[in-house]
Structure formats: C-alpha cells, structure tokens
C-alpha cells in the first residue's frame, strides 16, 4: 500500500444538531425557559471524520444524506474541512438526520435523534463502494446506520488490511459474526456492560476497575484484539485480549462546557493516529488529550482540536 493510499474511512451518520443550553434539564412534563439555542453540524460519523481530518489524516466519509437544505450544509461544511465526500449517497426519499440536544450548566447532555436518511444506508450502497472500503488503512463504523449494513461493511473490510474499529453506539444487538471481523471496539462504560449482557455472558461479579476488565476480557474472547472503554473525565482503559493485559490512561482535568462529541473526538483522533503509524498506547494518549480539549468548547464538530493543539498539550503534559 502506497503512502498516498493511507486514509481513514469513516462510515456512518451525519446529522444537524439543534442544541439548547440551559441551567438544568426539565423534568417530565416541565418546561424550562431561558436557554440559548445554537445549531451545529453533528452525527457520530461526521463528527469522527472532522476529528480525524483535523488531526492530520487523509479522511473519506461514506454516509447517506437527504436532498435538502440541512444535507447541502452538511456536505459543504465537511468538504470545507478537507474531508473527501465523493462517496456520500444522497437520498431523495428521506430527510437528513436531525438531533435535538439539551446541555445543562455542567456540560452534560440529553439527546434525541431522528435518523432520517442515515437509516437507509444499505448493502447496495456499500457494495458500490467496496474498493474504497478494502483499500482503507483504518475504518471506523458506528451504529447510527442499519446493523445489516454494518455487517456488510466489516465483511468487505476483512478482505483488505485495514484496522477495523467499531464504536457500538447507540448500542443495539450485534450479530456474533460481526466481531470476528473487528479489531478494536470502543464503548463507554455503560455500553460495555450492556454489550456484555446482550452477548449472554455470565453475570459480572467484580466491582470497580475489575468489573470493566472482566467485561472486556469476556467480550475479547470473541476475537477482538483491543477493547478501549472510555470513562469520561476519568480517561479510559485499554484491554489487550491476546496478551490479557490492560492499561489505564488518565485524562487531564478541565472545566467541561459541552461534552457532546467528546467520544467522537476520541475515536476520530485515535483512527487518525493509528493510520499515521502510532502505537495503540500513544494513539490512545493523543486521543484522550484531544477529547479533553473538545469538552472545553461548545458544539460537536466545532470543538474538535487540530493536530498542533493536540501535540502541544501532549508534549506539555508528558503523559
């Protein structure tokens, strides 16, 4: 594979995020006034693509987007970021995806998504783009697209040499066959436990850090090389299945303003760094730094840091 061919391929969702920032979340049936409204581009796939390209990797995005004003804005803005959008599918039957997001004064969020065209990305769309999939250096897929499509992506990807990453969010049942074609999965702590339960492993008996390790060890038995569990402000834990080893990576302490997109930032930067030849440990450290920067800014894609910021903070902290 030539250097020119080394790219991150992100396959997933693109949404328009409609955000309201308020002091607190409303209780059921309650109206909370006094919030501030902002509109941002989002969607887990598009967010990860922006994080990847801003951190220095050639990045291609595949997704399905409506033929509407929101869709036009998405494509234009992502192209402006430097992302290759030539392989996006436009859907004339369904609107572009929309997410309604509430953010409280602590930066925590509640999200409701109308997926629209994202939910119609199908096997035919993927088969028409199989050469792009097979030739990628790193592939990232999330779960805001149909599970049959995800299965098809990883089946095609297994015929190439890509590092194959699954972000199991939003979590739903995953066929066992998918895992044999995945190298890395990146859940948050709650998703890790729910995935463990969905896969019908024996009940977890440990507590604390050992609970994470037990769940990761069980899931890794399906053939997954690395399970990276993100822990928010506490950082993350890497479990190496084959070696039966784990590593803890702490996160710098920051004042969070908006946590929307922080996990996507982590994943996009991780994919970028792996594509550029970083070790898994260094790639995770750099991704953790990047996410710690992103949460100090409003918006998902707007908050993603550039490579110089990430490397500068990494060198300063010497983690």
N, C-alpha and C positions, 0 to 999 in steps of 0.2 A: 504493500500500500504506500503510495507516494505521500509526501508531506502535505501536498495540496488537497489530497482526498480526505484528510483527517478532520472530521467535523462532528459536532454534537447534533444529533437528530432528536428533536422533541416532538412527540406525537400526543396531542391531547386537546384540551379545551381553550377557547378564548371567549371571554365574557366582557360585558360592560358592567363595571361596578358602580352602583349608586349608593353612596355612603352617607350616613348621618352620624355625626359626632355629638354625643350628649353626655351629661354628667353621669347618668346611670341607665341601665336597661329598664324598660317598662315591665311591670307585672302583667300577667294575662288580663286582658280587658281594660288595661290602663293606657292612657295617652300621656307621654312625656314631651313637653314642649321646650323650646329654647335651644334646640340643636342646630348644628351647622351642616349644610348639605354640600357635598363635593362629588364630582363624577370623575372616575378613573377607569382606565383600561385594566382588565384583570383576566381571570381564568387561570387555573393552575398551570396548564401547558404554556400559555403565552407568558405568564409570569416567569416560569423557569427558563424560557427562551431568552427573555430580556436579561435575566441574571447571568446566563451563560455567555451571551454575546458581550455584555458589558465587562465581564471578567476575562475577556480576551480570546474566546474560542469562536471559530467559524461555526455558525449555527443555522440550521434549517428547521423550519416549523411545518408540521402537517396537522391540519385540523379541518373542520367543516364550519363554515361561517355563512350566515344569511346574506341575501342580496338586499341590504337595507342600509340606512344611514349609520347605525352602530357598526355594522360589518365593514363598511367603507372606511370608517375611522380606525377600526382595529388594524386593518391591513396597511393603511397609510402610515400609522404610527409605528408599527412593528418593522416595516421597511425602513423607516427613518432611523430606527435603532441599528440597522445593518443586518437584520435577520432575513434570510432567504425565504420569501413567501411564495415562490413559484409553484409549490406543490400543494397549496391550500385548495380545498374543494369549496365552491360556492353553492349554496342550497337555495333554490328558488321557491321551495315549498314551506320552509320553516324560518322563523326569525332567528337572529343571532342570540346567543345566550346572554342572560342578564342575571346579576347577583345583587340582592338588596342586603346591605351590611350595616349593622349597628355597632358603633365603637363607643365604649364608655371612657371615663376620665383616666382609667388605668391602662388604656390601650387594648383591653380585652375586646373580643368581638363575638357577635352572633350573625350567622349568615344564612340566607335562604336563596336558592338558585333555581332559576327557570332555564334549563339547559338548551332548549331550542335546537338549533342545527347541530350542536355538539353531539346530541344523542342519536344522530342519523349517520355518523361516520361508519361505513360498513366495509365488509370484506372486499367488495369490488373496488372501492376506493383504495384500499390498502394494496391489493394485488396490482393495481395500475401504477403503484409507486414502489414495487418490491426491490428494484435495483438500488434506489436511494436507501432503503432500509438495510439491505445486505452489505452495502459498502460503507456504512457509518462506522466511526471509531467508538462512539458511545451513543446509546439510545436510552431515552427516558420516556416512560409512559406512566400516566396517572389513571384514575378511574372515573373521570367525568365523561368517558366515552363508553360505548357498549362492551360488555365483557367478551362477547364473541369476537369483536374486533381486536381487543387486547390479545386474546389467544392467537389470532391470526398474525398479529404483528410479531410476537415472540417466536412463533413457528418459522416465519420467514427470516427473522434476525438470527435464528440458530444456525442458519446455513452460511452466515458470514462470520466475522471475527470480532464483532462489536462487544463492548462491555454493556451488558443489558441490565437496566435499572428499572425497578417497579416501585412506584410510590403508591401504596394501597390506600388512596384517599380520593373521594369519600369511600369508605370501606363497604364492600358488598361481597357475597360469596364468590370465591375464586376456584375454578376447577384445578384439581391437583396437577393436571398435565402442564398447566402454565408454569409452575415452579421449576420444573426440570429445565426450562429454557431461560431462567432468570439468574443472574449472577449476584445482584445486590437488591435487597428490599429496604425501603426507608419509611417505616411507620413512626408516628409519635407513640407515646407510651400507651395511651388508651387504645389506639388502633392495634398495637402489638397484642394486647390481651384479648381484644375482640377477635382478631385473626386467629389467635391460638384456640379460642373457643370454637370458632366456625370450622376449624380443621379437625375438631373432635379429639384433640389430645387430652390426656388425663389432666384433671384439675391441678392447677398450680398450688403448691403447698408452701412455697417460700414467701418471704416478705422483703420489702425494700429493694435494694440493688439485686439481690439474689433472685427476686421474683422476675425481674427483667431478663436476667441471664438464663433462668430456667425456661422461660417462654421462647427466648431467642434460640436456645440450644435445641428445643423440640422442633421448632419451625425449620431450623437449618438442616435437620435430618432429611428434609425433602430434596436436598442437593444444592441449597443456596450457599454461596461462598461467604457472603458478608450480610449481616443484619445490622443496620445502623438505626438505633432507636433515638429519636430526637426528644429532648427533655425540656424544651423551652429555655428559660433563663439558667437552668442547671447544666446546659450543654447537651452532650449525647454520649451514648455508649455503643461501641463497636464490638460485635461478636463475630469472630472468625470461626466458621463452622468446622472446616477441615482440621485446623490446628487446635480447636476447642479452647481458644484464648479470647480474652476481652480487654478492651482499652477504654478508659474514661477520658473524655475531652471536656474540660470545663469551658464555660462561656464568660467573657468579660462582663462585669457589672455595668449596666447602663440604665438610664431612665427611659422606659418604653413609652412611646407616644401612640404607636399603632402597630399591632402585631400581625395585621393582615398581610399575607405574602411572605412572612419570615421563613416558614418552612420551604416555600417555593424558592426563595433566595438561596437557602442552604443547598437544595438539590441541584439547582442550575449551576451554581458555582462549583459544587462537587464534580458534576459531569464535565464542566469546562477544564478543571484542573486534572482530572484523570485523562482527558483527551490530550492534554499537553504533557503527559508523562509523569505527573506527580505520583508519589506513593499514596496508598489509601490513607495512611495516617496523616500525611501532610495535606492531602486534599480535604480531609475532614476538618483539620485545624483551620485551613483557609476558609472553608465554607462556614464554619462556626463564627469566625471573625466577621464574615460578610453579613450573616444574619443579625449579628449584634449591632451592626451599623444600620441595617434596614429598619429595625424596630424603633429607631430614634426619629424616623421620618413618617409623614403621612402618605397614604396610598400604597398600592402594591408595586406596580411596575416602576412608578416614580421613585420609590425608596431604594431601588437596587443600586448598590455601590459599583464603582468602576475599579478596574484592576489596581491602579495606583493607590487608591484608598485602602483596599484590602491588604496589599503587600505592605503598605506603610504602617498600618496598625499591627499587622503580624510581626513585623520586624521590631516595632516599639515594645510590644508585649513579650516577645521572645518565648512564645508558648511552644 
